[in-house]
Amino acid sequence: MAAGIAHLIAPEALLAITPSRVPFAPQVILVTGLCEPAGALALVTKPLRWWAGIALAAYALCVWPANFKHAFDGIDLPPISSSWWYHGLRLAFQPVLIWWALYAGCVIDWPWRRRP
């Protein structure tokens, strides 16, 4: 939810870390800013939960290149730290975010089995 709000109130910051190969980057940032809160709300709605998990996991995978650009191009986005303490953890944590979206969406139950 918070990331979606950030997309909507500070799109220029996210535009700075968007890879140049992304077409219509300002519009993509706007649409993703709307999709993140929608996905968060859908996760708490049982009929939409599975689809939200898939969509949010795909989204986390698709934005990973922006995280790499942010890290390797040394783009300063206050208040986010420019250090590798932030970037290294952020890049390494992205697969966990993908797993978390799939788990929260009840797409997977690994490594913890849910009770029926």
C-alpha positions in Angstrom: 0.0 0.0 0.0 2.8 2.4 1.0 4.7 1.8 -2.2 1.6 2.6 -4.3 1.1 5.9 -2.4 4.8 6.8 -3.0 4.3 6.2 -6.8 1.4 8.6 -6.8 2.9 11.4 -4.7 6.5 11.3 -5.9 6.5 9.8 -9.4 9.6 11.8 -10.4 11.7 9.9 -7.9 10.7 6.6 -9.4 11.1 7.9 -12.9 14.8 8.4 -12.0 15.3 4.7 -11.3 13.1 3.4 -14.1 15.3 1.7 -16.8 15.3 3.6 -20.1 14.0 0.6 -22.0 10.6 0.9 -20.2 8.2 2.6 -22.7 5.8 5.3 -21.4 7.6 5.3 -18.1 5.5 8.1 -16.5 2.3 6.2 -17.3 3.7 2.9 -16.1 4.6 4.5 -12.8 1.0 5.9 -12.5 -0.6 2.6 -13.3 1.7 0.7 -11.0 0.9 3.2 -8.3 -2.7 2.4 -8.7 -2.1 -1.4 -8.9 -0.2 -1.7 -5.7 -3.0 -0.5 -3.3 -5.5 -2.5 -5.4 -3.4 -5.6 -4.9 -3.0 -4.9 -1.2 -6.8 -4.6 -0.9 -7.4 -7.7 -3.1 -5.1 -9.8 -0.7 -7.6 -9.3 2.1 -10.6 -10.2 -0.2 -10.9 -14.0 -0.3 -12.3 -14.3 -3.9 -9.4 -12.1 -5.2 -6.6 -13.3 -3.0 -5.1 -15.9 -5.3 -5.1 -13.5 -8.3 -3.6 -10.7 -6.1 -0.8 -13.0 -5.0 0.1 -13.8 -8.6 -0.2 -10.2 -9.7 1.9 -8.8 -6.9 4.6 -11.5 -7.3 4.8 -10.7 -11.0 4.9 -7.0 -10.2 7.8 -7.5 -7.8 9.7 -9.5 -10.4 9.1 -6.8 -13.0 10.3 -3.9 -10.9 13.5 -5.7 -9.9 15.4 -4.1 -12.8 14.6 -0.7 -11.3 16.2 -1.8 -8.1 19.3 -2.8 -9.9 19.4 0.5 -11.8 19.0 2.4 -8.5 21.8 0.4 -6.9 24.4 0.3 -9.8 23.8 3.8 -11.2 24.1 5.3 -7.7 20.9 7.3 -7.9 20.3 9.4 -4.8 16.7 9.3 -3.6 16.4 10.9 -0.2 15.4 9.6 2.3 16.5 6.2 0.9 20.2 5.5 1.7 22.6 5.3 -1.2 24.8 2.8 0.6 25.2 -0.8 -0.2 23.8 -1.7 3.2 20.5 -0.6 1.7 20.9 -1.7 -1.9 22.5 -5.1 -1.1 19.7 -6.0 1.3 17.0 -4.6 -1.1 18.3 -6.7 -4.1 18.7 -9.8 -2.0 15.2 -9.4 -0.4 13.3 -9.1 -3.7 12.9 -12.9 -4.1 11.5 -13.0 -0.5 9.0 -10.3 -1.5 8.0 -12.5 -4.5 7.6 -15.5 -2.2 5.7 -13.4 0.3 3.2 -12.3 -2.3 2.6 -15.9 -3.4 2.3 -17.1 0.2 -0.1 -14.2 1.2 -2.2 -15.0 -1.9 -2.4 -18.7 -0.9 -0.8 -19.6 -4.2 1.9 -21.6 -2.4 2.1 -22.9 1.2 5.8 -23.7 1.3 7.5 -24.0 3.8 4.6 -23.8 6.2 1.5 -25.9 5.5 -1.8 -24.2 6.2 -4.4 -26.1 8.1 -7.6 -26.9 6.2 
